[in-house]
Amino acid sequence: MTSEPVQFGVVGGGAWGTALAQLLAADGAPIRLWAREADVVETINREHRNSLFLPSAALSPSLHATGNLADMAGLNALLIVVPVPYLRPILADLPEADTPLIFCSKGMEANSFAFPVDIARDIFPNRPLAVLSGPTFAHEVAAGLPTAITLAAEDRDSAEQLAHALARPHFRPYVSTDLIGAEIGGAVKNILAIACGIVDGAGLGLNARAALISRGFAEMTRFGLARGAQAETLAGLAGLGDLVLTCTSSNSRNFALGQGLGRGISAAELMADRRTIAEGAFSAPVVAAAAEADNIDMPITATVACLIAGETNVADAIQALLSRPLRPEGR
């Protein structure tokens, strides 16, 4: 990266990708946004709105959308905001470069148990990588409301350079070198948000939700430490901070999905014909399988995975969790 102003591109035209593009374009900086959907590209360029994924945000005229990944060439850094199940082929089609990729998607790839940076290392072994993760609702970031977030890169100098380039008066990145911790926090909190939504939808009360957040954070910590994450990352913005946000608001797609499950609606029905993705629905079975393979105890995650797969119902799942043997709190 140079000392000149960083020219960013954003790959992924969903709500979060659009919000990040608007954040960077709000001061008139030219920003390129790649979107898969032709109608999203057209309405952003013609009406300066993403009416499909982020209808509340008026977008800067300096934000230009494209459906051609080749248009992302020549930029200083790319923010990658593609859902993990679709990430690998899109990365493979990116123009070759040595500029940083900043991953903003949350989840693990099925079968490989790879996080976004792992997938990127397969395709770009020598390209600088970073992770941007934390408590963020897209519509608030696009509206310029105060936000703090974790920016993790492989070395501290790179993290600081990227953080300074991304920072805005209302958007404050805190730097880290713990990429895996930032990725694990983001992936697991989405699963726990579904669980908290189930508690809310089933009318189990605030005591139950507080207990679930606490015990869910214990699961996140066990999984993270076993995979080399730093405890302070998991207790920070990318872990606990993001967990608290998404577990307490129906603005979270994951929480809203859980609410529907708690009210007795099947996951298949809730996710049918939806163009917006509750990432936790894809992450739950993958993280549960990875935890089982590594002999890591994650009962809440496993329960959410079973509910998503239609292998149990809410009443039986709750009974199974409440019937687990008593144990010391630290385990």
C-alpha positions as CSV (number, residue, x, y, z in Angstrom):
1,M,0.0,0.0,0.0
2,T,1.1,3.5,-0.7
3,S,0.9,6.8,1.2
4,E,-1.6,8.1,-1.4
5,P,-5.3,7.8,-0.6
6,V,-6.4,4.2,-0.8
7,Q,-8.7,3.4,-3.7
8,F,-11.1,0.7,-2.4
9,G,-13.4,-1.6,-4.2
10,V,-16.2,-3.7,-2.6
11,V,-17.0,-7.2,-3.9
12,G,-20.6,-8.1,-2.9
13,G,-23.7,-6.0,-3.4
14,G,-25.8,-7.2,-0.4
15,A,-26.7,-5.0,2.5
16,W,-23.3,-5.1,4.2
17,G,-21.3,-4.7,1.0
18,T,-23.5,-1.7,0.0
19,A,-23.2,-0.1,3.5
20,L,-19.4,-0.4,3.4
21,A,-19.3,1.1,-0.1
22,Q,-21.5,4.0,1.0
23,L,-19.3,4.5,4.1
24,L,-16.3,4.9,1.8
25,A,-18.1,6.9,-0.8
26,A,-19.9,9.3,1.5
27,D,-17.2,12.0,1.2
28,G,-17.3,11.8,-2.6
29,A,-14.4,9.3,-3.0
30,P,-14.9,7.1,-6.1
31,I,-15.9,3.6,-5.0
32,R,-16.5,0.5,-7.2
33,L,-19.0,-2.0,-6.0
34,W,-19.4,-5.4,-7.7
35,A,-22.8,-7.1,-7.4
36,R,-24.0,-10.4,-8.9
37,E,-27.5,-9.2,-9.6
38,A,-28.0,-7.1,-12.7
39,D,-31.0,-5.3,-11.2
40,V,-28.9,-4.2,-8.2
41,V,-26.2,-2.8,-10.5
42,E,-28.8,-1.0,-12.5
43,T,-30.7,0.7,-9.6
44,I,-27.5,1.7,-7.8
45,N,-26.2,3.4,-10.9
46,R,-29.5,4.9,-12.0
47,E,-31.2,5.7,-8.7
48,H,-28.4,5.7,-6.2
49,R,-30.2,3.1,-4.2
50,N,-30.0,-0.6,-3.5
51,S,-33.7,-1.1,-3.3
52,L,-33.4,-4.9,-3.0
53,F,-30.9,-5.2,-0.1
54,L,-30.6,-1.8,1.6
55,P,-33.6,0.3,0.6
56,S,-33.3,2.8,3.4
57,A,-29.9,4.2,2.3
58,A,-29.4,7.0,-0.2
59,L,-26.2,6.2,-1.9
60,S,-23.5,8.6,-3.0
61,P,-23.2,9.4,-6.7
62,S,-19.5,8.6,-6.5
63,L,-20.5,4.9,-5.8
64,H,-20.5,3.0,-9.1
65,A,-21.8,-0.5,-9.4
66,T,-20.6,-3.1,-11.9
67,G,-21.4,-6.7,-12.7
68,N,-17.9,-7.4,-14.1
69,L,-15.2,-8.6,-11.7
70,A,-12.6,-7.4,-14.1
71,D,-13.6,-3.8,-13.2
72,M,-12.1,-4.4,-9.7
73,A,-8.5,-4.4,-11.2
74,G,-6.2,-1.5,-10.4
75,L,-7.6,-0.8,-7.0
76,N,-5.4,-0.6,-3.8
77,A,-7.6,-2.9,-1.7
78,L,-10.8,-4.9,-2.0
79,L,-13.4,-5.5,0.7
80,I,-14.8,-9.0,0.1
81,V,-18.4,-9.2,1.2
82,V,-19.6,-12.5,-0.5
83,P,-21.4,-15.1,1.5
84,V,-19.0,-17.9,2.4
85,P,-20.9,-20.7,0.4
86,Y,-20.3,-18.7,-2.8
87,L,-16.9,-17.3,-2.0
88,R,-14.4,-19.7,-3.6
89,P,-15.4,-19.3,-7.2
90,I,-15.7,-15.5,-7.0
91,L,-12.2,-15.3,-5.5
92,A,-10.9,-17.4,-8.3
93,D,-12.3,-15.0,-10.8
94,L,-10.8,-11.9,-9.3
95,P,-8.1,-10.1,-11.3
96,E,-4.6,-11.1,-10.2
97,A,-2.9,-8.5,-8.0
98,D,-0.8,-8.1,-4.8
99,T,-3.1,-5.7,-3.1
100,P,-4.9,-6.6,0.2
101,L,-8.2,-8.5,0.4
102,I,-10.2,-7.5,3.5
103,F,-12.8,-10.2,4.4
104,C,-16.1,-9.0,5.8
105,S,-18.2,-12.2,5.4
106,K,-18.8,-14.5,8.4
107,G,-18.8,-18.3,8.3
108,M,-17.0,-21.5,7.5
109,E,-16.9,-23.5,4.2
110,A,-18.6,-26.8,4.3
111,N,-16.5,-30.0,4.2
112,S,-13.2,-28.1,4.2
113,F,-14.0,-26.2,7.5
114,A,-12.1,-23.3,5.9
115,F,-12.6,-19.7,6.9
116,P,-12.5,-17.0,4.3
117,V,-8.8,-16.3,4.8
118,D,-8.1,-20.0,4.5
119,I,-9.9,-20.1,1.2
120,A,-8.0,-17.0,0.0
121,R,-4.6,-18.6,0.9
122,D,-5.5,-21.5,-1.3
123,I,-6.1,-19.2,-4.3
124,F,-3.7,-16.3,-3.5
125,P,-0.8,-17.8,-1.4
126,N,1.1,-14.5,-1.2
127,R,-1.6,-11.9,-1.2
128,P,-2.0,-9.7,2.0
129,L,-5.2,-10.7,3.9
130,A,-7.3,-9.0,6.6
131,V,-10.6,-9.4,8.4
132,L,-13.1,-6.7,9.2
133,S,-15.6,-7.9,11.8
134,G,-17.6,-6.5,14.7
135,P,-21.0,-5.3,16.0
136,T,-22.5,-3.7,12.9
137,F,-25.9,-3.3,11.4
138,A,-25.6,-2.3,7.7
139,H,-28.4,0.3,7.8
140,E,-26.7,2.1,10.7
141,V,-23.3,2.2,9.1
142,A,-24.8,3.5,5.8
143,A,-26.6,6.2,7.8
144,G,-23.4,7.3,9.5
145,L,-24.2,6.3,13.0
146,P,-21.3,5.6,15.4
147,T,-19.6,2.2,14.9
148,A,-16.5,0.5,16.3
149,I,-15.1,-2.6,14.7
150,T,-12.1,-4.9,14.6
151,L,-9.6,-4.8,11.7
152,A,-7.2,-7.8,11.9
153,A,-4.3,-8.2,9.5
154,E,-1.3,-10.5,9.4
155,D,1.0,-7.9,10.8
156,R,0.3,-4.9,12.9
157,D,1.7,-2.3,10.4
158,S,-0.6,-3.6,7.7
159,A,-3.5,-3.5,10.2
160,E,-2.8,0.0,11.2
161,Q,-2.5,1.2,7.6
162,L,-5.8,-0.4,6.6
163,A,-7.5,0.9,9.7
164,H,-6.4,4.5,9.0
165,A,-7.6,4.2,5.4
166,L,-11.0,2.8,6.4
167,A,-11.6,5.1,9.5
168,R,-14.2,7.8,9.3
169,P,-15.3,10.2,12.0
170,H,-18.2,7.8,12.9
171,F,-16.4,4.5,12.0
172,R,-13.6,3.5,14.3
173,P,-11.5,0.3,13.5
174,Y,-9.5,-1.2,16.3
175,V,-6.4,-3.1,15.1
176,S,-5.5,-6.7,15.8
177,T,-3.3,-9.4,14.3
178,D,-5.6,-12.2,15.3
179,L,-7.4,-13.1,12.0
180,I,-8.7,-16.4,13.2
181,G,-10.2,-14.9,16.3
182,A,-12.0,-12.3,14.3
183,E,-13.3,-14.9,11.9
184,I,-14.4,-17.3,14.6
185,G,-16.2,-14.6,16.6
186,G,-18.2,-13.6,13.5
187,A,-19.1,-17.1,12.5
188,V,-20.2,-18.4,15.9
189,K,-22.1,-15.3,17.0
190,N,-24.5,-15.7,14.0
191,I,-25.4,-19.2,15.2
192,L,-26.0,-18.0,18.8
193,A,-28.1,-15.1,17.5
194,I,-30.4,-17.8,15.9
195,A,-30.6,-19.5,19.3
196,C,-31.5,-16.2,21.1
197,G,-34.2,-15.6,18.5
198,I,-35.6,-19.0,19.3
199,V,-35.7,-18.1,23.0
200,D,-37.6,-14.9,22.1
201,G,-39.9,-16.5,19.6
202,A,-40.8,-19.3,22.1
203,G,-41.5,-16.8,24.8
204,L,-38.9,-18.2,27.2
205,G,-38.0,-14.9,28.8
206,L,-35.0,-12.6,29.3
207,N,-33.4,-14.8,32.0
208,A,-33.1,-17.6,29.4
209,R,-31.7,-15.2,26.8
210,A,-29.1,-13.9,29.2
211,A,-28.1,-17.5,30.2
212,L,-27.9,-18.5,26.5
213,I,-25.6,-15.5,25.6
214,S,-23.3,-16.4,28.5
215,R,-23.1,-20.1,27.7
216,G,-22.9,-19.3,24.0
217,F,-19.9,-17.1,24.7
218,A,-18.3,-20.0,26.5
219,E,-18.8,-22.2,23.4
220,M,-17.3,-19.5,21.2
221,T,-14.3,-19.2,23.5
222,R,-13.7,-23.0,23.6
223,F,-13.9,-23.3,19.9
224,G,-11.7,-20.2,19.3
225,L,-9.0,-21.1,21.8
226,A,-8.8,-24.7,20.3
227,R,-8.2,-23.2,16.9
228,G,-5.5,-20.7,18.0
229,A,-7.6,-17.5,18.6
230,Q,-6.7,-15.0,21.3
231,A,-9.0,-14.7,24.2
232,E,-8.9,-10.9,24.1
233,T,-10.2,-11.0,20.5
234,L,-13.1,-13.2,21.5
235,A,-13.9,-10.9,24.4
236,G,-13.7,-7.8,22.2
237,L,-15.7,-6.2,19.4
238,A,-15.4,-9.1,16.9
239,G,-16.6,-11.7,19.5
240,L,-18.6,-10.6,22.5
241,G,-19.4,-7.2,21.1
242,D,-20.9,-8.6,17.9
243,L,-22.6,-11.4,20.0
244,V,-24.4,-8.9,22.2
245,L,-25.7,-6.9,19.2
246,T,-27.0,-9.7,17.2
247,C,-28.5,-11.6,20.1
248,T,-30.7,-8.7,21.3
249,S,-32.3,-7.2,18.1
250,S,-34.7,-8.4,15.5
251,N,-32.7,-6.2,13.1
252,S,-30.4,-9.2,12.9
253,R,-31.4,-11.6,10.1
254,N,-30.1,-14.5,12.3
255,F,-32.2,-13.4,15.3
256,A,-35.3,-13.0,13.1
257,L,-34.8,-16.5,11.7
258,G,-34.6,-17.8,15.2
259,Q,-37.8,-16.0,16.2
260,G,-39.6,-17.8,13.4
261,L,-38.2,-21.1,14.5
262,G,-39.3,-20.4,18.1
263,R,-42.8,-19.7,16.9
264,G,-42.9,-23.1,15.2
265,I,-42.2,-22.2,11.6
266,S,-39.8,-24.6,9.9
267,A,-36.4,-23.5,8.7
268,A,-37.2,-24.5,5.1
269,E,-40.3,-22.3,5.1
270,L,-38.5,-19.4,6.7
271,M,-35.6,-19.5,4.2
272,A,-37.7,-20.2,1.1
273,D,-37.3,-17.6,-1.7
274,R,-35.3,-15.3,0.5
275,R,-32.6,-13.3,-1.3
276,T,-31.1,-12.1,2.0
277,I,-29.0,-14.7,3.8
278,A,-29.0,-15.4,7.5
279,E,-25.4,-16.6,7.6
280,G,-25.8,-18.6,10.8
281,A,-28.1,-21.0,9.0
282,F,-25.2,-22.0,6.8
283,S,-22.6,-21.8,9.5
284,A,-24.4,-23.9,12.2
285,P,-24.0,-27.4,10.6
286,V,-20.4,-26.6,9.5
287,V,-19.3,-25.3,12.9
288,A,-21.1,-28.1,14.7
289,A,-19.3,-30.7,12.5
290,A,-16.0,-29.0,13.0
291,A,-16.5,-28.9,16.7
292,E,-17.5,-32.6,16.8
293,A,-14.4,-33.5,14.7
294,D,-12.1,-31.7,17.2
295,N,-14.0,-33.0,20.2
296,I,-15.1,-29.5,21.3
297,D,-18.3,-29.3,23.4
298,M,-20.8,-26.9,21.7
299,P,-24.3,-28.0,22.6
300,I,-26.1,-24.8,21.6
301,T,-24.4,-24.8,18.2
302,A,-25.3,-28.5,17.7
303,T,-28.9,-27.8,18.7
304,V,-29.3,-25.0,16.3
305,A,-27.8,-27.2,13.5
306,C,-30.4,-29.9,14.3
307,L,-33.2,-27.3,14.2
308,I,-32.1,-25.9,10.9
309,A,-31.9,-29.4,9.4
310,G,-35.4,-30.2,10.8
311,E,-34.1,-33.1,12.9
312,T,-35.8,-31.9,16.1
313,N,-38.4,-29.4,17.3
314,V,-38.0,-26.5,19.6
315,A,-39.7,-28.1,22.6
316,D,-37.5,-31.2,22.4
317,A,-34.4,-29.1,21.8
318,I,-35.0,-27.0,24.9
319,Q,-35.7,-30.0,27.0
320,A,-32.5,-31.6,25.8
321,L,-30.4,-28.6,26.7
322,L,-32.0,-28.2,30.1
323,S,-31.5,-31.9,30.9
324,R,-27.7,-31.8,30.4
325,P,-25.6,-32.8,33.4
326,L,-24.7,-30.0,35.8
327,R,-21.2,-28.9,35.6
328,P,-18.7,-26.1,36.7
329,E,-19.4,-22.8,35.0
330,G,-15.9,-22.6,33.6
331,R,-16.5,-25.7,31.4
